[in-house]
Amino acid sequence: MDDQTQYRLTLLSGGRMVMEGTWFDAAVADRKFRSWIGDYSGMKDVRIVLEEQAGPAGEWLIVKTWPQETGAQ
C-alpha cells in the first residue's frame, strides 16, 4: 500500500456529516476546501474541516476549519 499523505475534507451541518471527500494532493484538497466554502457557506450551522492523515497510526490532524474557531488557545 502506498504511504502517501492523505487529506480529508468534511462538511458538517448541525454537527452531522453531510459530505466527505479524500485526496492525496494537498493543493487539490485546499482548492476543494475553498470551493466548498463558496458552495456551502449558506447552509445552517455549517462547518468545513480539512484534515491531514499523519503519524504511524494514521491519525487525522486538523489543518484548518471554516468558519475558524474563535477563542481556542
C-alpha positions in Angstrom: 0.0 0.0 0.0 1.2 3.5 -0.8 2.3 5.6 2.2 1.3 9.0 0.6 -0.2 11.6 2.8 -4.0 11.7 2.5 -6.2 14.7 3.0 -9.9 14.5 4.1 -12.5 17.3 3.8 -15.7 17.0 5.8 -18.8 19.1 5.5 -20.9 19.2 8.7 -24.3 20.9 9.3 -25.8 21.0 12.7 -23.0 18.7 13.9 -23.8 16.0 11.4 -21.7 14.9 8.5 -23.3 15.8 5.2 -20.4 15.1 2.8 -16.8 13.9 2.8 -14.0 13.6 0.3 -10.4 12.4 0.4 -7.4 13.3 -1.8 -3.7 12.6 -2.0 -2.8 16.0 -3.4 -2.7 18.9 -0.8 -3.3 21.5 -3.5 -6.4 19.8 -4.7 -7.7 19.4 -1.1 -7.1 23.0 -0.4 -8.8 24.1 -3.6 -11.8 21.9 -2.7 -11.8 23.4 0.8 -12.1 27.0 -0.7 -14.7 25.8 -3.2 -16.9 24.2 -0.5 -16.8 27.4 1.5 -18.2 29.2 -1.6 -20.8 26.5 -2.3 -22.0 25.6 1.2 -21.4 28.7 3.4 -25.1 29.5 3.3 -26.1 26.2 5.0 -27.4 26.4 8.5 -24.8 25.7 11.2 -22.2 24.7 8.6 -18.6 23.7 9.4 -16.0 22.6 6.9 -12.9 20.7 8.2 -9.7 19.9 6.3 -7.6 17.2 7.9 -4.3 15.5 7.1 -3.5 11.9 7.9 -0.3 11.7 9.7 1.8 9.5 12.0 2.5 5.8 12.1 -1.0 5.1 13.4 -2.6 7.2 10.6 -4.4 9.6 12.9 -6.2 12.6 11.4 -4.9 16.1 12.3 -7.0 19.2 11.6 -5.2 21.5 9.2 -7.9 24.2 9.1 -11.6 24.8 9.6 -14.3 27.2 8.3 -15.6 29.1 10.0 -12.4 29.5 12.1 -12.9 28.6 15.7 -12.6 31.6 18.0 -11.3 31.6 21.5 -9.2 28.4 21.0 -5.9 28.5 22.8 
